Amino acid sequence: MQKTEYPLVSIIIPVYNSEKYLAECIESAIGQSWSNKEIIIVDDGSTDNSYNITQKYSGYSYIKIIRQKNEGASAARNVGLNEASGDYIQFLDADDLLSKNKIESQINQLLNFTEHVALCGTVHFEDGTEPTKQDVKHEWFSQGSDDPVDFLIKLYGGGIIGPNFGGMIQPNAWLTPKSLILKAGPWNEMRNPDDDGEFFCRVILSSKGIVYSADAVNYYRKFSTNDSLSGQKDRQASSNILKSTDLKVSHLLSHTNSWEAKLALSRLYYENALNFYPKYIDLSREAENKAKMIAPGYHHNNPYNSGIAKWLSKFIGWKAVSYLQYLKNNIFIREKFI
C-alpha cells in the first residue's frame, strides 16, 4: 500500500538523569501497535546510568541514540527533530508512558484531518502507583475543535471563559504532523518549565484544528515538588516562564484582538503573579502589571480556583495566602533536609 496509508512516526525521547524510569519508557515506545516507527533517544548529558541503559537498545534497527552535552530538554527535542524522518512526531518524556494503541489511534484520526493535531486523554499518576488502574478523565477538549484560536482562549482563560475550561495538556498527549512543526518553528531553547506551552501554542495556531482520540492514553508521572529542594523553581526559570507567557500573548494576539482573548491572556499573567509571589516579588509585580495592561478594567483579584485558599483569599487577599503557603512549604523543606 502507499506510504500515506502507513506513515512513519518519529518518537523523540529527551533524556536527562532518568535511570529509574527510562527502560520502562523506551519499552512503552517499542510496544506501540503502530509498527512503522522510529525512536530517537537524545541523552542530554546525563550523569547517572541513563546513557548505559540506552545502549541496551542499540541493536534495534529503528532506534537511534544520540548523546550531547547538557543543553536542556528543548534543545534535545530539537536535535531529535533534526534527525527525524517521520511524517508525524510523538514527543515522550523519559519518565512517562503511552498506552499501546496511543499512536495508532491518533494516526487513524489524522489520516482524515491532515492539517490538524491529535490529542488524547492523560492519566496523572503519582510515582510508585500503577497508572493503568486509574480511569482517564476526558476533559472539555475531548470534543476536539476546528477553531485553534477559540481552543487556546478556552485553554488559557479557564473559568473566566467557561466553568469547565482551562487545565493542563501535557506534551506527550499530542501527535503532530511534522509539516506543522516546520511551519510553526522549533522549540525555544531557553530553559523553561513552560517550554511546551509556548511551543504547542505555535503549533496549534499553525493548524486547522484539534482531533481527539478517546481510546488513546498518555500516562504522566507526577512527583511531589515539596520533597526536594531542586523542585523549587529558581529565579531564571521563573523569569523564563514570564517570557514564555509574553510569547504566547504575542502569538495569540497576532490572530485575534478579541476581548475574550485578552481576558484569557490576562489570566495567564495573574497565574504567573501568583506562582512568583512572594519569592520573586518584582517578577510577580511585573506579571500583575501586564495582566492589568492587557485587559484594562478587568481585575482578577483571586487567582486561587478552589479549596481553602480560594475561601481564605476572599478575606485576607491572595498575596497574604500565598505568603503563608510559602512560609509553610519552606519550613517543611528545611525540617526535612536539616
C-alpha positions as CSV (number, residue, x, y, z in Angstrom):
1,M,0.0,0.0,0.0
2,Q,1.1,3.6,-0.4
3,K,3.2,5.3,2.2
4,T,0.5,7.7,3.1
5,E,-1.5,4.8,4.4
6,Y,1.3,3.7,6.7
7,P,3.1,7.0,7.6
8,L,6.3,6.9,9.6
9,V,6.1,8.2,13.1
10,S,9.2,9.5,14.9
11,I,9.1,9.1,18.7
12,I,11.5,11.6,20.3
13,I,12.7,10.9,23.8
14,P,14.8,13.6,25.6
15,V,16.7,12.0,28.5
16,Y,18.4,13.6,31.5
17,N,19.2,11.5,34.6
18,S,16.2,9.2,34.2
19,E,17.8,5.9,35.0
20,K,14.9,4.8,37.3
21,Y,12.2,5.1,34.6
22,L,14.0,5.1,31.3
23,A,13.8,1.4,30.3
24,E,10.0,1.4,31.0
25,C,9.6,4.5,28.9
26,I,11.6,3.0,25.9
27,E,9.6,-0.3,26.2
28,S,6.4,1.8,26.0
29,A,7.7,3.3,22.7
30,I,8.8,-0.1,21.4
31,G,5.5,-1.6,22.3
32,Q,3.4,0.8,20.2
33,S,0.9,-1.1,18.0
34,W,1.8,1.3,15.1
35,S,4.7,-0.6,13.5
36,N,6.1,2.0,11.2
37,K,8.0,4.0,13.7
38,E,11.5,5.2,14.6
39,I,12.7,6.0,18.1
40,I,15.2,8.8,18.6
41,I,16.7,8.9,22.1
42,V,18.7,12.1,22.9
43,D,20.7,11.8,26.1
44,D,21.2,15.4,27.3
45,G,24.4,14.9,29.2
46,S,23.1,12.5,31.9
47,T,25.4,11.9,34.8
48,D,23.7,8.8,36.1
49,N,23.3,5.4,34.4
50,S,20.8,6.7,31.7
51,Y,23.1,6.5,28.8
52,N,24.2,3.0,29.6
53,I,20.6,2.0,29.7
54,T,20.0,3.4,26.2
55,Q,22.9,1.2,24.9
56,K,20.9,-1.9,25.7
57,Y,18.6,-0.9,22.8
58,S,21.4,0.0,20.3
59,G,20.7,-3.2,18.4
60,Y,17.3,-2.2,17.3
61,S,17.4,-1.0,13.6
62,Y,14.8,1.6,14.2
63,I,16.3,3.2,17.3
64,K,18.8,6.0,17.1
65,I,20.7,7.1,20.2
66,I,22.4,10.5,20.4
67,R,24.5,11.8,23.2
68,Q,25.2,15.5,23.8
69,K,26.4,17.9,26.5
70,N,23.6,19.2,28.7
71,E,21.7,21.8,26.8
72,G,18.2,21.4,28.2
73,A,15.1,19.3,27.2
74,S,14.0,21.7,24.4
75,A,17.4,21.6,22.8
76,A,17.4,17.8,23.0
77,R,13.9,17.8,21.3
78,N,15.2,20.0,18.6
79,V,18.2,17.6,18.0
80,G,15.6,14.8,17.7
81,L,13.5,16.8,15.3
82,N,16.6,17.4,13.1
83,E,17.2,13.6,13.0
84,A,13.5,12.7,12.5
85,S,12.4,11.2,9.2
86,G,8.8,10.7,10.2
87,D,5.7,12.2,8.8
88,Y,4.4,12.6,12.4
89,I,6.2,13.4,15.6
90,Q,5.5,11.9,19.0
91,F,7.3,13.6,21.9
92,L,7.8,11.4,25.0
93,D,9.4,12.4,28.3
94,A,11.7,9.8,29.7
95,D,9.7,9.2,32.9
96,D,6.3,8.8,31.2
97,L,4.4,6.1,29.3
98,L,2.0,5.7,26.4
99,S,-0.9,3.3,26.0
100,K,-0.1,0.6,23.4
101,N,-2.6,2.0,20.9
102,K,-1.8,5.6,21.5
103,I,0.0,6.4,18.2
104,E,-2.2,4.1,16.1
105,S,-5.4,5.6,17.4
106,Q,-4.2,9.2,16.7
107,I,-2.8,8.3,13.3
108,N,-6.1,6.9,12.2
109,Q,-7.7,10.2,13.2
110,L,-5.1,12.4,11.4
111,L,-5.3,10.5,8.1
112,N,-8.7,12.2,7.6
113,F,-7.5,15.6,9.0
114,T,-4.1,16.2,7.5
115,E,-3.7,19.8,8.8
116,H,-4.9,19.1,12.4
117,V,-3.0,18.0,15.5
118,A,-4.2,14.9,17.5
119,L,-4.8,14.9,21.2
120,C,-5.7,12.3,23.8
121,G,-6.6,12.0,27.5
122,T,-3.9,11.9,30.2
123,V,-3.7,9.9,33.4
124,H,-1.8,11.8,36.0
125,F,-0.3,9.2,38.3
126,E,1.9,9.5,41.4
127,D,5.3,7.9,41.2
128,G,5.1,4.5,42.7
129,T,1.4,3.8,41.7
130,E,0.0,1.7,38.9
131,P,-1.0,4.1,36.1
132,T,-3.2,1.7,34.1
133,K,-5.5,1.1,37.0
134,Q,-6.6,4.7,37.0
135,D,-9.5,6.0,34.9
136,V,-9.0,8.5,32.1
137,K,-10.7,11.8,32.7
138,H,-11.9,13.2,29.4
139,E,-11.9,17.0,29.7
140,W,-13.6,19.7,27.7
141,F,-11.1,19.4,24.8
142,S,-12.3,15.8,24.2
143,Q,-14.8,17.4,21.8
144,G,-12.0,18.5,19.5
145,S,-12.1,21.8,17.7
146,D,-11.9,23.3,14.2
147,D,-11.0,26.7,15.7
148,P,-7.5,26.9,17.0
149,V,-7.9,30.4,18.4
150,D,-11.0,29.5,20.3
151,F,-9.3,26.4,21.6
152,L,-6.4,28.4,23.1
153,I,-8.8,31.1,24.5
154,K,-10.6,28.3,26.4
155,L,-7.4,26.6,27.5
156,Y,-5.8,29.9,28.8
157,G,-9.0,31.5,30.1
158,G,-10.2,28.7,32.2
159,G,-13.1,29.6,34.5
160,I,-13.4,33.2,33.3
161,I,-14.4,31.9,29.8
162,G,-16.5,29.0,31.0
163,P,-16.9,26.7,34.0
164,N,-15.2,23.6,32.5
165,F,-12.4,25.2,30.6
166,G,-8.7,25.5,31.4
167,G,-6.5,22.7,32.5
168,M,-3.0,21.5,31.6
169,I,-2.2,19.5,28.4
170,Q,1.0,17.5,28.8
171,P,3.1,17.4,25.7
172,N,3.1,13.6,25.3
173,A,-0.7,13.8,24.7
174,W,-0.1,15.3,21.3
175,L,0.7,13.7,18.0
176,T,1.7,16.3,15.4
177,P,2.3,16.3,11.7
178,K,5.9,17.2,11.1
179,S,4.8,19.7,8.4
180,L,3.0,21.7,11.1
181,I,6.2,21.8,13.3
182,L,8.2,23.0,10.3
183,K,5.6,25.7,9.8
184,A,5.5,26.7,13.5
185,G,9.2,26.6,14.1
186,P,11.4,24.6,16.6
187,W,11.3,24.6,20.3
188,N,12.5,27.7,22.1
189,E,15.7,26.6,23.8
190,M,15.7,28.8,26.8
191,R,15.4,26.6,29.9
192,N,11.8,27.0,30.8
193,P,9.3,24.8,32.7
194,D,6.6,26.2,30.2
195,D,8.6,25.4,27.0
196,D,5.9,23.0,25.8
197,G,3.2,25.6,26.4
198,E,4.8,28.1,24.1
199,F,5.8,25.5,21.5
200,F,2.4,24.0,21.2
201,C,0.7,27.4,21.1
202,R,2.6,28.0,17.8
203,V,1.8,24.5,16.6
204,I,-1.9,24.8,17.3
205,L,-2.1,28.2,15.6
206,S,-0.4,26.7,12.6
207,S,-3.0,24.0,12.4
208,K,-6.6,23.9,11.3
209,G,-7.8,22.3,14.5
210,I,-7.6,19.5,17.0
211,V,-8.9,16.0,16.8
212,Y,-9.3,13.8,19.9
213,S,-8.7,10.1,20.3
214,A,-10.9,8.9,23.2
215,D,-9.2,5.4,23.4
216,A,-5.6,6.6,23.4
217,V,-3.9,7.4,26.8
218,N,-0.9,9.3,27.9
219,Y,0.5,8.3,31.3
220,Y,2.1,11.3,33.0
221,R,4.2,10.6,36.1
222,K,3.9,13.2,38.9
223,F,6.4,13.9,41.7
224,S,6.0,15.8,44.9
225,T,7.9,19.1,44.4
226,N,7.9,19.7,48.1
227,D,10.0,16.6,48.7
228,S,13.2,18.1,47.2
229,L,15.0,21.4,47.2
230,S,15.6,21.0,43.5
231,G,11.9,21.0,42.9
232,Q,11.7,24.7,43.7
233,K,11.8,27.0,40.7
234,D,14.8,29.3,40.7
235,R,14.8,32.9,39.5
236,Q,15.9,32.2,36.0
237,A,13.3,29.6,35.5
238,S,10.6,31.9,36.8
239,S,11.8,34.7,34.6
240,N,11.7,32.4,31.6
241,I,8.1,31.4,32.4
242,L,7.2,35.0,32.2
243,K,9.0,35.3,28.9
244,S,7.1,32.3,27.7
245,T,3.8,34.0,28.6
246,D,4.9,37.1,26.7
247,L,5.4,34.9,23.6
248,K,2.1,33.2,24.0
249,V,0.4,36.6,24.2
250,S,2.2,37.7,21.1
251,H,1.3,34.5,19.2
252,L,-2.4,34.6,20.1
253,L,-2.9,38.4,19.6
254,S,-1.4,38.1,16.1
255,H,-4.5,36.0,15.2
256,T,-7.2,37.8,17.2
257,N,-7.8,41.0,19.1
258,S,-10.9,39.9,20.9
259,W,-11.8,40.8,24.4
260,E,-12.1,37.1,25.3
261,A,-8.5,36.5,24.2
262,K,-7.3,39.4,26.2
263,L,-9.1,38.1,29.3
264,A,-7.6,34.7,28.8
265,L,-4.1,36.1,28.4
266,S,-4.6,38.3,31.4
267,R,-5.4,35.2,33.5
268,L,-2.1,33.7,32.4
269,Y,-0.3,36.7,33.7
270,Y,-2.2,36.6,37.0
271,E,-1.3,33.0,37.3
272,N,2.4,33.9,36.9
273,A,2.0,36.6,39.5
274,L,0.6,34.1,42.0
275,N,3.3,31.5,41.3
276,F,6.1,34.0,41.7
277,Y,4.9,35.6,44.9
278,P,6.4,36.1,47.4
279,K,9.8,34.6,46.4
280,Y,10.2,36.9,43.5
281,I,8.1,39.9,44.3
282,D,9.5,42.0,41.4
283,L,8.6,39.3,38.8
284,S,5.2,38.9,40.4
285,R,4.5,42.7,40.2
286,E,5.7,42.7,36.6
287,A,3.3,39.9,35.7
288,E,0.4,41.6,37.6
289,N,1.0,44.9,35.8
290,K,1.0,43.1,32.4
291,A,-2.3,41.4,33.3
292,K,-3.9,44.8,34.0
293,M,-2.4,46.3,30.8
294,I,-3.7,43.6,28.5
295,A,-7.2,43.7,29.8
296,P,-7.8,47.2,31.2
297,G,-10.7,47.4,33.6
298,Y,-10.6,43.7,34.5
299,H,-9.1,42.8,37.8
300,H,-8.7,39.1,38.6
301,N,-8.3,39.6,42.3
302,N,-8.4,36.0,43.3
303,P,-6.1,33.7,41.2
304,Y,-6.9,30.7,43.5
305,N,-9.5,28.4,41.9
306,S,-10.6,26.1,44.7
307,G,-10.3,24.9,48.2
308,I,-9.5,26.7,51.5
309,A,-7.0,29.1,49.7
310,K,-9.9,30.4,47.5
311,W,-12.1,31.0,50.5
312,L,-9.4,32.5,52.7
313,S,-8.1,34.8,50.0
314,K,-11.5,36.5,49.9
315,F,-10.9,37.8,53.3
316,I,-7.1,38.5,53.5
317,G,-6.2,38.6,49.8
318,W,-4.3,36.2,47.6
319,K,-0.9,37.6,48.3
320,A,-1.3,37.0,52.1
321,V,-2.5,33.4,51.4
322,S,0.5,32.9,49.0
323,Y,2.9,34.2,51.6
324,L,1.5,31.9,54.3
325,Q,1.8,28.9,51.9
326,Y,5.4,29.9,51.1
327,L,6.4,30.0,54.7
328,K,4.7,26.7,55.4
329,N,6.5,25.0,52.5
330,N,9.9,26.4,53.3
331,I,9.6,25.3,56.9
332,F,8.7,21.8,55.8
333,I,11.6,21.6,53.4
334,R,14.2,22.9,55.9
335,E,12.9,20.4,58.5
336,K,13.2,17.6,56.0
337,F,16.7,18.3,54.9
338,I,18.3,19.5,58.1
